Amino acid sequence: IRDRCGVMAVLGSALVGASRSEEALPVLEAHLVLVRRYWSNDASAILFAQTNLASCFKVLGRHDEALVLKREIYARRVAMGSAADGIVLAGGNLCASLMKTGRFAEAKTLLRDELLPMARQSLGPTHGFCMDTEEFLVEALRMDPNATRDDLREAETCLLYTSDAADE
C-alpha cells in the first residue's frame, strides 16, 4: 500500500505541475486520506500530503480550503517542535493565505508576535526566511484596506530594516 500511496503523491504533483490541477485534486485528497489512515503517526508524511493538497487548492483559487490546511500544517510544525526554518516557512505560507482571504489583522499578529521574533532570534536578520518574513509584514501592512498611518510607517521601517540587513 505504501508504494501505491507514493505513486498517488507523485501523480498528483505531476498533474499540478502540468497545469491539470482539477484532475490532481481528487488524487491528492485520496492520498491524504490514505496517509492519515495507514500512517497516522507519521507526522512528516501527513505534512507532505497536506502541503501538496493545500498547494493544489491555492492553484485552483480555493483559498479558504487552502487556509484550513495551512493552519493545520503550521500548528503541527509548532507542536512537533520543528526547526525554526520549517516553522517560519509554514507560517509564511499561512500568512499568504490569510492575506489572500482578507484576514490582514490575523496575518499581522502572527508575523509580529511569532514569526519575526523566531526568525530574527533563530535564523538571524540576514537569513532569507527572516527577510521574507519582514517583506510579508510589509505586504500585510500595505495591503490592509484598514491600514492606518502608523501601519504605513511601520511598513517603511520594516523596509529600511530589511534593506540594511541585505546590505550586510
N, C-alpha and C positions, 0 to 999 in steps of 0.2 A: 504494500500500500504506500510505503514511503516513496518508492520510485514513481508511482502514478501521481502522487501528490506533487512531487518535484516537477514532473512533466507539466502539470497544470499551471504551476507558477511560471515556468519558462514560456509556455504557450500564452498565458495571459499577458505577460510582459512583452512578448514579441508582438502580440496584436496591438497593444497600446503603442508600441514603438512604430508600428506600421500604420498608425492613424486609423485603427479599427477598434476604437475604444468601446463602441456599443457591443461588439462581439466579445471583447475581452471581459466585460463586466460580469456576466454570469460565470465565466471560468474563474475569475478572481474571487467572486463571492463563494463559490463552491470550494475553492482552495482554502479560504479562511475557515469555513465550516469544518472541513476535514482536519485542519491543523488543530482547531480548538477541540475537536472530538478525540483525536488519537494522540495528540501531543500537548495536552492541556498544561503540562508542567514545563514545557519548553518555551520560555519567555521569548527567546530570540526568534524562534520560528513564528510565533504569534505576531511579534512586532514586524517581522518581514512581510507577512501576509497582510497585516493591517496597512502597512505603508504602501504596498502595491495597490491595494483596493482604494485607499484614500487618494492616491495619485490618479487613478482611473476616474474616480468621482470628480476630481478637480478638472481634468481634461474635458469631461462631459458637461462641465458647468453646474454640477450638482454640489454646490459649495456647502450647503447645510449638512449634507451627509458626510462630506469630507471632514467637516469640522468635528462631528461626533467622533470619528475615528482618530483624528489628530489629538483631540482631548485625551482619549484613552491611551494613545501612544505616549504622549508627554507624561501623563500620570504614572504609567507603568515604568517609564525610564527613571522618573524621580524615585518611585517606590523601590525599584531594584538597586538604586544607588549607582546607576550607570556613570561612566566617566563624564566629566564636565562637558566635553565637546559633544557627546551624544545628547545630553540633556539640552544644551544650548541649541543644537541643531533642531531637535524635536520641538523645542519651544519656539524657535523662529518659524518653523513650518506652521505651528499652531497660530502664531501671531498673524501670519499671512492670511490664514483662513478667517481669523477674527476680523481682520480689516476688510477682507473681501465680502464678508457678510454684514458689514457696517457696525461691528462691535469695537469701536475705536477705544472707548474708555477701558474696556477689559484688556485690550492689547497693550495700551499704555501702562496699565498697572502691572501686568505680567512682565513687561520689558523693564520698567523702572525698578520694581521691587524684587524680582527674582533673577531674570536672565542677565541683565547688565552687571549687577554685583557679582554673580557667579562667573561670568565671562572675564571680567576685569581681574578678579582675585585668582581664579584657577588657570586661566589661559594667558592673561596679560593683555594690556591695551593695544598691542600691535598685532595680536593674533587675528587672522582673517575672520573667524567667527565673532570675535568681540567687535571688530569694526562693522561687520554685517549687522550685528545686533544694534549698534549705535544708529546705523542707517535705517533699520526697521523703525526705531523710535522716532527718528526724524520724519519718516514717511507717515507714521501714525499721527504725529502731531500736526503735520501739514495737511493731511487729507481729511481729518476730522471736520465735519461740517460745523461742529460746535466749538472749534478751536478758538481760544482766547489769544490776546496779545502775548500773555505770559507763555502760552504754549508755543507760539511762533518764536519768541525769544529763546525758549529752551531748545527749540529745533536748531536755531542759529548757533547756540552754544555747543550743542552736540556736533554739528558740522565742523566747527572750529576745532573741537577736541579730536575728532576723527582725522581731520586734516593734519593736525600737529602729530598725532600718533603715526600717521602714514609717512610723515617726513623723517621720523626717527629711524 
